[in-house]
Amino acid sequence: GYNFGLPAVVTDVGSLADDVVEGKTGFVCKPKDASDLSEAIKRYFSSPLFHDLDRQRTLIKQFANERYSWSKVAAITSSAYAELVG
């Protein structure tokens, strides 16, 4: 995934689509729709994500570090526990 700078093609199920910036970190397709999945894969292969993957990998890693770094996850977890404890 994102930690390795790899773009994702995901279905719009649960919160998966919330983690994708369309065309920047990956592509979203409709669930249970093979045709839409095929289109998302085609969009990937015709996009800068594919044609300039070395540069895009750096941007995807930065995105991942901003959203999912251990310090960010720790802050969110700590905040959730603080709310539960009162």
N, C-alpha and C positions, 0 to 999 in steps of 0.2 A: 503494500500500500503506500500511503503518503510518506511514511518514514523513509522509504527508499526512493522517493521522488517519482513514484509511478502514478499515472492518472488512473481513474476508476470509471468503469461503466456500471452503473447501478440501476436497479428498478426503483420506482417511486413508491416504496413500501416503508412503513415506519419512519424513522428519522434519517434513513440513508440519503435521501435527496437533500436534506438540510446540510449535509456535510460536503456537498459537491457544488463548486462554482462552475456552472455550465460553460464548457469551452476553455476553462482556465485550469481546473483540477480534475476534470472528467466530464462525463455526460450522463444524463438521466433518461431512462426510457420507461414506458408504461409497463406495469406488471402483467404477466401472462400474455404478452404481445410480441411474438417472434418477429413480426415485421418491424415493429418499433425498435426492438433490440438490434436488428440488422441495420436499421437507419442510424442508430446511435454509434454502432461500430464503424459504419461508413463515414460518419461525421468525424470520428476520431482519426481515421486514416487520412482524411483530407485536411486536418487541422494542424496548426502550429505545434500542438502537443505531440504529434507524431513526427512532423518534419523537422522540428527543432527541439527534440527531446532533451538533449544535454542541457540547454539553457532552461527549458521548462522544468526540468527535474529540480533545479535550484529553487525556482519559485514555489514549486509544490512542497518541497521540504520546509521552506520558510513558512508557508501557510500552515503546515502541520505543526511546526514548532510554536507558532503564535496561538493556535487553538488547542493543541493537545500536549503541550510540554508537561513534564512531571510537576513543575511548579504551578502551572495553571490548573491541572487536575487536582493537586493538593489543596489549592485555594478554594475550588468549587466544593470539594469533599468537606473541608473544614467548615465552610459556610453552611452546608447542609446539616452537618452534625450540630453546629451552634444553634440553628433554628429548631432542631428536634429537642435539644436539651433545654433550650429556653434561655 
